[in-house]
Amino acid sequence: MGLIIGLVTDVTDLLSGVVAKLSQQNTNGSSLLGTLLFPLIAFFLTNNPLPNGTPWGTLTDWGTNPYTEWPRTGVIRTYDFTISRGVIAPDGYHRDVLLVNGAFPGPMIEANWGDKIIVNVHNNITAPEEGTVVHWHGFLQQGTPWEDGAPGVTQCPIAPGKSFTYEFLASLYGTTWYHAHYSAQYSGGVVGPMVIHGPTQAKYDVDIGPVMLSDWYHKSYYDIVKEMLAPNGSPRVFSDNNLINGKMNFDCSTVAAGDTTPCTNNAGVSKFRFQKGKTHRLRLINSGAEGVQRFTIDGHTLTVIANDFVPVKPFNTTVVTLGVGQRVDVLVTANAGDVYSAYWMRSNLSAACTPARQPLALAAVYYDKADTNKGPTSKPWNIPDPGTCANDDLDTTEPLFKMPLPTASTTQTMAVELFKNASDVTLWKFDGVSMRANYDNPVLLLANKGNFSYPTEWNVRNFYTNSSVRVIVNNKTPASHPMHLHGHNFYVLHEGAGTWDGTTIVRPTNPQRRDVQLVRPNGHLVLQFDPQPGVWAFHCHVAWHASGGFFSSLVVQPEKVQAMHVPEKVQQTCRDWSAWTSRNVVDQIDSGT
């Protein structure tokens, strides 16, 4: 059975909507992502380059340790984000969402390696009011853990009507994204791409930019979480659609009886332009809430050049698998047809891994002179889904910059479990605890004051002064989990079914590194990280699993955390939050993260 066609019985209606029946404003607000008006990305931003004509000088992707050395460009990139409510229809089904500057996906942040990024985030969420925070996924936050954006971990939520200014260094480069980290809020729209330009050996002609893949839900995140965490509720949450750059069609005849929400067939799909004979860079981002994505382009081979923020030795494939939070940069050469050719880009939610009512996402790729008012007629690759819910084999993904695995100074085994509490609510346990955040007392601020004793439900683990920490994740559940560690690129030592044999390590001379890795159902993941001071979230990136308690906080190098000078703005945010909550009840129905 093929990757695409075998998972849907009739795709005729889904394939016909290249001529959109809704305006871009109706589907995606002020965003141009997914349209042919979205500008191509330059190879780097030109202001203030270093001596050899590029912003990173003589630093390279193969000879420079990015964890200890990066350019000091002196350039500041400033953005202003206002988060507010709105109504859009990314797939034709109109729903209440959260928007960044009126856009879904939100505006792209762009910088060079070594630049400082400043983002002024304004919380304009009203009717009803909610707190929020924004996480800058994959950034190391060296020396600035309070900028990481995790409520109850590194900061208090931003109160309604208030603002927080994030300032952090782009010490890594490549492709990533930002998203809300308050409950499952980001599944309702607070997401956007980030591109950090840096050195690359890979040769390409055109940077197409971000390709955001996201499962989509017609209910609000709050209603989903409320149903999921009700007595006898189910932890399996079904998405309603799958989007590429915030767009896809939907069959409105499948809307449940009695649902009077406006819905339009053929809302429109995303479009891309390829130049015949040229090589294009695509920056794939899984920005969804749960789905494991399998990405292809009909008739084209994909050359993988980076996983998350880690450049890898290039390898060819026809399908790329991404768990939530993962990014994969690929090169694609437009050599499959003539200048009038058009092809379908596809991303499919893996049926074995992801509950989905409509798993197929489509976008149209047009060569130079192809008619953009006609849909492609290309056929999908016949690539059966292996059903393992795992990433590419670790043998195929080798970082360009070589880093041998250090000796672990401690090992922690953390089990993943499902259970029902006394109220018949199904929750997740991670290392024996179902986590619940305390918005008023971020662990980082307490650790900075010398307080290292916390309630069990916060699920905090202190790794003291260990030089390298190994973590064995034993997944005792039938679901896959994209494991994300804030503030680090971890080494991936091994993954597979069942339990680890305790000895086998894949390529210890230079193991894969990244910030998200899938652990397969009833399987194991072995990772290791070289600690940097801070308090760092370590959690499943499935929004519904994190809401259900699958979350922990790791205290790393506590003496150095205690010596940090936390800016006054962090304390002020907590005072603002305390003042707002003294007048308003926070309806925290989940873990809060």
C-alpha positions in Angstrom: 0.0 0.0 0.0 1.4 3.4 -0.9 2.3 6.2 1.4 -0.4 8.6 0.3 -3.3 7.0 -1.7 -3.6 4.0 0.6 -4.7 6.2 3.5 -7.6 8.1 1.9 -10.4 6.6 -0.2 -11.1 9.6 -2.4 -8.8 12.6 -2.8 -10.6 14.2 -5.8 -12.1 17.0 -3.8 -8.9 17.6 -1.8 -6.8 17.8 -5.0 -9.1 20.3 -6.8 -8.6 23.4 -4.7 -5.6 25.1 -6.2 -7.9 28.0 -7.2 -8.9 29.1 -3.7 -12.4 30.0 -2.9 -11.3 32.0 0.1 -9.0 35.0 0.3 -5.7 34.8 2.0 -7.0 37.1 4.7 -9.9 34.7 5.4 -7.6 31.6 5.6 -4.4 32.9 7.2 -4.9 36.6 8.2 -2.0 38.8 7.4 0.4 35.9 6.6 1.8 35.5 3.1 3.3 32.1 3.9 1.9 29.5 1.5 1.5 32.0 -1.3 3.7 32.8 -4.3 4.0 36.3 -2.9 6.1 35.0 0.0 9.6 36.3 -0.8 12.6 34.0 -1.4 15.1 34.1 1.4 18.6 35.6 1.0 21.6 33.5 1.8 22.4 35.8 4.7 21.3 39.2 5.9 23.8 41.8 4.5 24.2 44.5 7.2 27.4 44.4 9.2 29.2 41.4 7.7 32.5 40.2 9.1 35.8 40.5 7.1 35.5 37.8 4.5 32.2 39.1 3.3 29.9 36.8 5.3 28.5 37.5 8.8 30.3 34.4 10.3 33.7 35.2 8.9 35.9 32.1 8.5 33.8 29.9 10.8 32.5 26.7 9.0 29.8 24.1 9.5 32.4 21.3 9.6 35.4 22.8 11.5 33.8 25.0 14.2 32.4 23.8 17.5 29.1 25.7 17.6 28.6 25.1 21.3 31.8 27.0 22.2 32.5 29.3 19.3 30.2 31.7 17.3 30.6 35.0 15.6 30.1 38.3 17.6 28.3 40.3 14.9 27.1 43.1 17.1 23.8 43.1 15.1 20.5 43.3 16.9 17.3 42.0 15.1 14.2 43.5 16.8 10.6 42.2 16.4 7.3 43.2 18.0 4.7 40.5 18.4 1.1 41.0 19.6 -0.8 37.9 20.4 -4.6 38.2 20.1 -7.7 36.3 19.2 -9.2 36.2 15.7 -11.3 34.0 13.4 -9.8 32.4 10.3 -10.4 29.3 8.2 -7.0 27.7 7.2 -8.8 24.8 5.6 -12.2 26.4 5.0 -13.6 25.6 8.5 -13.9 28.9 10.4 -12.7 28.8 13.9 -11.5 31.0 16.8 -7.7 31.1 16.9 -4.8 32.9 18.4 -2.8 35.0 16.0 0.6 36.7 16.1 0.4 40.1 14.5 -2.9 39.0 12.9 -1.2 36.1 11.1 -1.2 32.3 11.1 1.5 31.1 10.8 3.1 34.1 12.6 5.8 36.3 11.1 9.1 34.8 10.3 12.1 35.8 12.4 15.3 36.0 10.4 18.9 36.6 11.7 22.5 35.7 11.1 24.5 33.3 13.2 25.9 35.5 16.1 23.2 38.2 16.0 21.1 39.1 19.1 17.4 38.6 18.7 15.0 40.9 20.6 11.2 40.1 20.6 8.8 42.3 22.4 5.8 40.1 23.1 2.5 41.8 24.0 -0.3 39.8 25.4 -3.5 41.1 23.9 -5.5 37.9 24.5 -9.1 38.9 25.5 -12.6 37.6 25.7 -11.6 35.6 27.6 -8.2 36.8 28.9 -5.3 34.3 29.2 -1.7 34.3 30.1 0.9 33.3 27.6 4.6 32.8 27.1 6.7 32.2 23.9 9.4 29.5 23.6 12.2 29.9 21.1 12.6 26.3 20.1 16.2 24.9 20.0 18.1 27.9 21.1 20.7 27.1 23.8 20.1 30.3 25.9 23.7 30.1 27.2 23.8 32.4 30.2 20.2 33.5 29.6 17.9 30.6 30.7 15.2 33.1 31.8 14.7 33.9 28.1 13.7 30.3 27.3 9.9 30.8 27.6 8.6 28.0 29.8 5.9 28.9 32.4 6.6 27.6 35.9 10.1 26.6 34.8 11.9 29.8 33.7 9.3 32.5 34.1 5.8 33.5 35.2 3.2 33.8 32.4 2.8 37.2 30.7 -0.4 38.6 32.2 -3.1 39.9 29.9 -2.4 43.5 28.8 1.3 43.1 29.7 4.5 42.6 27.8 7.8 40.7 28.1 10.9 41.5 26.0 12.9 38.4 25.1 16.6 38.9 24.3 18.8 36.0 23.3 21.8 35.1 21.1 21.5 33.2 17.9 24.5 31.0 18.9 23.3 28.1 16.6 22.1 28.4 13.0 19.7 26.7 10.7 15.9 26.3 10.8 13.6 26.4 13.8 10.4 27.9 15.1 8.7 29.7 18.0 5.5 28.8 19.7 3.4 29.5 22.8 4.3 27.3 25.8 1.2 27.9 27.9 -0.9 24.8 28.2 -1.7 23.5 24.7 -2.1 27.1 23.5 0.2 26.8 20.4 -2.1 24.3 18.8 -4.5 27.2 18.4 -2.2 29.3 16.2 0.7 30.8 18.1 3.5 29.4 15.9 6.0 30.9 13.4 9.2 30.0 11.6 12.7 31.2 12.4 15.7 31.1 10.0 19.2 31.7 11.3 21.7 32.0 8.4 25.0 30.3 8.9 27.8 28.5 7.0 27.0 25.5 4.8 29.0 23.2 2.5 25.8 22.3 0.7 25.4 23.9 -2.7 22.0 25.3 -3.7 20.6 28.1 -5.8 17.3 29.1 -4.2 16.2 29.2 -0.6 12.5 28.5 -0.7 12.2 29.1 3.1 10.0 27.5 5.7 7.7 24.6 5.0 5.6 24.3 8.1 3.7 21.0 8.6 1.0 20.9 11.2 -2.0 18.8 12.1 -5.0 21.0 12.6 -8.0 20.9 15.0 -11.4 22.4 14.6 -12.0 22.6 18.4 -10.1 25.1 20.6 -7.2 23.8 22.6 -9.1 24.5 25.8 -12.1 22.4 24.8 -9.8 19.5 23.6 -7.9 19.5 26.9 -11.1 19.8 28.9 -12.6 16.7 27.2 -9.4 14.8 27.3 -8.9 15.3 31.0 -12.5 14.7 32.0 -13.3 11.6 34.0 -13.1 8.6 31.6 -11.8 10.9 28.9 -9.6 9.5 26.2 -5.9 10.5 25.8 -6.3 9.9 22.0 -7.0 13.2 20.3 -8.0 13.1 16.6 -6.9 15.9 14.4 -9.4 17.2 11.7 -6.9 18.0 9.0 -3.2 18.4 8.1 -1.7 21.7 6.8 1.3 22.8 4.8 2.2 26.4 5.6 -1.2 26.9 7.2 -3.3 25.8 4.3 -5.3 22.8 3.0 -8.7 21.9 1.7 -11.4 20.3 3.8 -14.5 18.3 2.8 -17.3 20.3 4.5 -19.8 17.5 4.0 -18.0 15.6 6.8 -18.8 18.3 9.4 -20.8 16.7 12.3 -24.6 17.1 12.1 -25.7 20.1 14.1 -22.4 22.0 13.7 -23.4 25.3 12.1 -19.9 26.7 11.8 -19.3 28.3 8.4 -17.3 26.0 6.2 -16.1 26.4 2.6 -14.9 23.6 0.3 -11.7 24.3 -1.7 -10.3 27.0 0.7 -7.0 26.7 -1.2 -3.6 25.0 -0.8 -0.1 26.4 -0.5 1.9 27.0 -3.6 5.7 27.0 -4.4 7.7 28.0 -7.4 10.7 25.9 -8.5 13.2 27.0 -11.2 13.9 24.4 -13.8 17.4 22.9 -13.3 18.0 24.8 -10.0 18.6 23.3 -6.6 16.3 24.5 -3.8 16.6 24.5 -0.1 13.4 23.7 1.8 13.2 24.2 5.6 10.8 21.6 6.9 9.3 22.2 10.4 6.8 20.0 12.2 4.9 22.6 14.1 1.9 20.5 14.9 0.4 19.4 18.1 0.8 15.6 17.8 1.2 14.2 14.3 4.2 12.3 13.0 4.7 13.7 9.5 6.0 11.8 6.4 7.0 14.4 3.8 7.5 13.8 0.0 7.5 15.6 -3.3 6.2 13.6 -6.3 9.0 12.6 -8.6 11.8 14.4 -6.7 14.6 13.1 -4.4 15.3 14.9 -1.2 18.9 15.5 0.0 19.0 15.9 3.8 21.6 18.5 5.0 20.5 19.2 8.6 18.4 17.8 11.4 17.2 20.5 13.9 20.1 22.9 14.4 22.7 20.3 13.4 24.3 20.1 9.9 24.7 16.5 8.8 26.6 14.7 6.1 24.2 14.8 3.1 22.2 11.7 2.2 19.4 11.1 -0.3 15.9 9.9 0.4 12.4 10.1 -1.0 10.6 10.5 2.4 11.5 12.5 5.5 9.9 11.6 8.9 9.4 14.4 11.4 8.1 14.2 14.9 6.6 17.3 16.5 9.2 20.0 17.0 11.7 18.5 14.6 13.2 20.3 11.6 14.9 18.9 8.6 16.6 21.0 5.9 16.5 19.3 2.4 17.8 20.2 -1.0 15.6 19.5 -4.1 16.7 19.8 -7.7 14.0 20.7 -10.2 14.9 18.1 -12.8 11.8 16.0 -13.0 10.1 17.7 -16.0 10.1 20.7 -18.3 9.4 24.4 -17.4 5.6 23.7 -17.7 5.6 20.9 -15.1 3.8 20.8 -11.7 4.0 18.3 -8.9 2.3 17.7 -5.6 4.1 18.2 -2.4 2.6 15.9 0.3 2.9 15.4 4.0 1.0 12.5 5.5 0.2 11.9 9.2 1.5 8.4 9.8 -1.6 6.2 10.4 0.3 3.9 12.8 1.4 6.8 15.0 -1.2 9.6 14.8 -5.0 9.7 15.4 -6.2 11.7 12.4 -9.6 12.1 10.5 -7.9 13.5 7.4 -4.2 12.8 7.3 -3.2 14.1 3.9 -1.7 17.6 3.4 -1.0 18.9 -0.1 0.7 21.8 -1.7 1.4 22.5 -5.3 4.9 22.9 -6.7 5.1 24.8 -10.1 8.1 25.0 -12.4 8.9 28.3 -14.2 6.0 28.5 -16.7 3.5 26.1 -15.2 -0.1 27.3 -15.0 -0.7 28.1 -11.3 -4.5 27.9 -11.8 -4.3 24.2 -12.5 -3.6 21.4 -10.0 -0.7 19.0 -10.6 -1.5 15.5 -12.0 1.6 13.8 -10.5 1.5 10.5 -8.7 2.8 9.9 -5.2 5.8 7.8 -4.5 4.9 4.2 -3.5 6.6 4.2 -0.1 4.8 2.0 2.5 4.8 3.4 6.0 7.0 1.1 8.2 4.7 1.9 11.1 7.6 2.1 13.6 6.9 5.8 14.5 10.7 6.4 14.6 13.1 8.7 12.8 15.7 7.8 10.2 18.1 5.1 11.2 20.8 6.7 13.3 23.5 5.2 11.1 22.4 7.5 8.3 22.5 10.8 10.2 26.1 11.9 11.0 26.8 15.4 12.1 29.3 17.4 10.0 31.1 18.7 13.1 32.5 15.6 14.8 32.0 15.3 18.5 32.9 12.0 20.2 30.7 10.9 23.0 32.1 11.8 26.4 32.0 9.4 29.4 28.7 9.8 31.3 29.2 10.9 34.9 25.6 9.8 35.8 22.7 7.9 34.3 19.0 8.5 34.9 16.3 6.0 33.8 12.9 7.7 33.2 9.9 5.6 32.4 6.8 6.8 30.4 3.5 5.5 31.7 -0.3 6.0 31.4 -2.5 5.7 34.4 -5.9 6.8 35.8 -6.0 8.9 38.9 -8.7 8.6 41.7 -11.1 10.8 39.6 -10.8 8.4 36.6 -8.8 11.0 34.6 -6.2 9.4 32.3 -2.8 11.1 32.8 0.8 10.6 31.8 3.6 9.8 34.2 7.3 10.7 33.5 9.7 9.1 35.9 6.9 8.3 38.2 5.2 11.7 38.4 2.4 13.4 36.5 3.7 17.0 36.4 1.7 20.1 37.3 3.4 23.5 37.0 3.1 26.3 39.5 2.8 29.5 37.4 3.6 31.7 40.4 6.9 30.1 41.4 9.2 29.3 38.4 11.8 26.7 39.4 14.6 28.9 37.9 13.8 31.8 40.1 13.7 29.6 43.2 17.0 27.9 42.3 18.6 31.3 41.8 17.6 32.2 45.4 19.1 28.9 46.7 15.9 27.0 47.0 16.3 23.5 45.7 13.4 21.7 47.4 10.2 21.5 45.4 6.8 19.7 45.6 6.8 16.3 44.0 4.1 17.3 41.4 6.6 19.8 39.8 8.7 16.8 38.7 12.1 18.5 39.1 15.3 16.5 38.8 18.6 18.0 40.1 21.7 16.8 38.2 24.1 18.9 40.4 27.6 19.3 39.0 27.7 16.2 36.7 29.9 16.7 33.6 27.8 14.6 31.2 24.3 13.2 31.9 22.9 10.1 30.3 19.1 9.6 30.2 17.4 6.3 29.3 13.7 6.9 28.3 11.7 3.7 28.6 8.4 4.1 26.9 5.9 1.7 28.4 2.9 3.1 26.4 1.6 2.3 22.9 2.2 5.9 21.7 5.3 7.4 20.2 6.7 10.5 21.8 9.0 13.3 20.4 11.3 14.0 23.3 12.5 17.6 23.5 15.2 19.0 25.9 15.4 22.7 26.2 18.7 24.5 26.1 20.7 21.6 24.6 21.5 19.6 21.6 21.8 16.1 23.0 23.7 13.1 21.7 21.4 10.3 20.5 23.0 7.0 21.5 20.4 4.4 20.7 16.7 3.9 20.0 14.6 0.9 19.3 11.9 -1.5 20.4 11.8 -2.9 23.9 14.5 -2.0 26.4 18.1 -1.0 25.7 20.7 -3.7 26.0 22.9 -1.4 28.1 25.9 -1.4 25.8 25.2 -0.7 22.1 25.8 2.9 21.1 25.4 4.0 17.5 28.7 5.6 16.2 30.2 6.7 19.6 32.9 8.5 17.7 30.3 11.0 16.4 26.7 10.2 17.4 23.7 12.1 16.0 22.8 15.3 17.9 19.5 17.2 17.9 17.0 18.7 20.3 14.0 16.4 19.5 14.1 12.6 19.0 11.2 10.2 18.7 10.9 7.3 21.1 8.9 4.6 19.5 5.8 2.9 21.1 6.9 0.4 23.8 10.5 1.2 22.9 13.5 3.1 24.3 15.6 6.2 23.7 19.1 6.7 25.1 20.4 10.2 25.0 23.2 12.2 26.7 23.8 15.9 27.2 26.7 18.0 28.3 25.2 20.2 30.9 25.0 24.0 30.7 23.7 25.9 33.8 20.0 26.5 34.0 16.7 24.9 34.6 15.5 23.2 31.5 12.2 21.6 30.5 12.4 18.0 29.3 9.2 16.8 27.9 7.1 15.1 25.2 6.4 17.6 22.5 2.9 16.2 21.8 0.8 19.1 23.2 -1.8 16.7 24.6 0.7 14.5 26.4 2.5 17.5 28.0 -0.9 18.8 29.1 -1.5 15.4 30.6 1.6 15.6 32.8 4.4 14.3 30.5 6.9 17.0 31.6 9.9 17.4 33.8 12.3 20.2 34.7 16.1 19.5 35.0 18.2 21.6 37.3 21.7 21.7 35.9 24.8 23.1 37.6 22.8 24.6 40.5 25.7 26.5 42.1 26.1 28.4 38.8 22.4 29.0 38.6 22.4 30.5 42.1 25.2 32.9 41.0 23.3 34.2 37.9 22.0 37.8 37.8 18.4 37.4 36.7 17.1 40.6 35.1 14.5 42.7 37.0 12.0 42.2 34.1 11.6 38.5 35.1 10.6 39.5 38.6 8.3 42.2 37.2 6.5 39.7 35.0 5.8 37.6 38.2 4.5 40.7 40.0 2.3 41.5 37.0 1.0 37.9 37.0 0.4 38.0 40.7 -1.6 41.2 40.4 -3.7 39.8 37.6 -4.4 36.5 39.3 -5.4 38.4 42.5 -8.4 39.6 40.5 -9.0 36.7 38.2 -9.2 32.9 38.6 -6.7 31.0 36.4 -8.6 28.0 35.0 -5.5 25.7 34.9 -7.1 22.4 33.9 -3.9 20.7 32.8 -0.2 20.6 33.6 0.0 24.2 32.4 2.9 23.7 30.0 
